[in-house]
């Protein structure tokens, strides 16, 4: 990531900005992982993701370990199909 702030992020609520920064640093992540990393409630993370997706700041894709979940990532960050979560031993 080049450190450029996407258009529209400046006007977003603080929770959306925090979710963006967590994805920038640790992404791609699931909604639950975002809540754990950001220390925000899952409902707040869901709202933040909705706002970020509406502005095309965040993208989602299928989570290969559990098809019921989605992985969220920044555009250009999620091209790899590699799973960021290590498999249990």
Secondary structure as a PSIPRED ss2 file (coil, helix, strand):
# PSIPRED VFORMAT (PSIPRED V4.0)

   1 X C   1.000  0.000  0.000
   2 X C   1.000  0.000  0.000
   3 X C   1.000  0.000  0.000
   4 X C   1.000  0.000  0.000
   5 X C   1.000  0.000  0.000
   6 X C   1.000  0.000  0.000
   7 X C   1.000  0.000  0.000
   8 X C   1.000  0.000  0.000
   9 X C   1.000  0.000  0.000
  10 X C   1.000  0.000  0.000
  11 X C   1.000  0.000  0.000
  12 X C   1.000  0.000  0.000
  13 X C   1.000  0.000  0.000
  14 X H   0.000  1.000  0.000
  15 X H   0.000  1.000  0.000
  16 X H   0.000  1.000  0.000
  17 X H   0.000  1.000  0.000
  18 X H   0.000  1.000  0.000
  19 X H   0.000  1.000  0.000
  20 X H   0.000  1.000  0.000
  21 X H   0.000  1.000  0.000
  22 X H   0.000  1.000  0.000
  23 X H   0.000  1.000  0.000
  24 X H   0.000  1.000  0.000
  25 X H   0.000  1.000  0.000
  26 X H   0.000  1.000  0.000
  27 X C   1.000  0.000  0.000
  28 X C   1.000  0.000  0.000
  29 X E   0.000  0.000  1.000
  30 X E   0.000  0.000  1.000
  31 X H   0.000  1.000  0.000
  32 X H   0.000  1.000  0.000
  33 X H   0.000  1.000  0.000
  34 X H   0.000  1.000  0.000
  35 X H   0.000  1.000  0.000
  36 X H   0.000  1.000  0.000
  37 X H   0.000  1.000  0.000
  38 X H   0.000  1.000  0.000
  39 X C   1.000  0.000  0.000
  40 X C   1.000  0.000  0.000
  41 X C   1.000  0.000  0.000
  42 X H   0.000  1.000  0.000
  43 X H   0.000  1.000  0.000
  44 X H   0.000  1.000  0.000
  45 X H   0.000  1.000  0.000
  46 X H   0.000  1.000  0.000
  47 X H   0.000  1.000  0.000
  48 X H   0.000  1.000  0.000
  49 X H   0.000  1.000  0.000
  50 X H   0.000  1.000  0.000
  51 X H   0.000  1.000  0.000
  52 X H   0.000  1.000  0.000
  53 X H   0.000  1.000  0.000
  54 X H   0.000  1.000  0.000
  55 X C   1.000  0.000  0.000
  56 X C   1.000  0.000  0.000
  57 X C   1.000  0.000  0.000
  58 X E   0.000  0.000  1.000
  59 X E   0.000  0.000  1.000
  60 X E   0.000  0.000  1.000
  61 X E   0.000  0.000  1.000
  62 X E   0.000  0.000  1.000
  63 X C   1.000  0.000  0.000
  64 X C   1.000  0.000  0.000
  65 X C   1.000  0.000  0.000
  66 X C   1.000  0.000  0.000
  67 X C   1.000  0.000  0.000
  68 X C   1.000  0.000  0.000
  69 X C   1.000  0.000  0.000
  70 X E   0.000  0.000  1.000
  71 X E   0.000  0.000  1.000
  72 X E   0.000  0.000  1.000
  73 X E   0.000  0.000  1.000
  74 X E   0.000  0.000  1.000
  75 X C   1.000  0.000  0.000
  76 X C   1.000  0.000  0.000
  77 X C   1.000  0.000  0.000
  78 X C   1.000  0.000  0.000
  79 X C   1.000  0.000  0.000
  80 X C   1.000  0.000  0.000
  81 X C   1.000  0.000  0.000
  82 X C   1.000  0.000  0.000
  83 X C   1.000  0.000  0.000
  84 X C   1.000  0.000  0.000
  85 X C   1.000  0.000  0.000
  86 X C   1.000  0.000  0.000
  87 X C   1.000  0.000  0.000
  88 X C   1.000  0.000  0.000
  89 X C   1.000  0.000  0.000
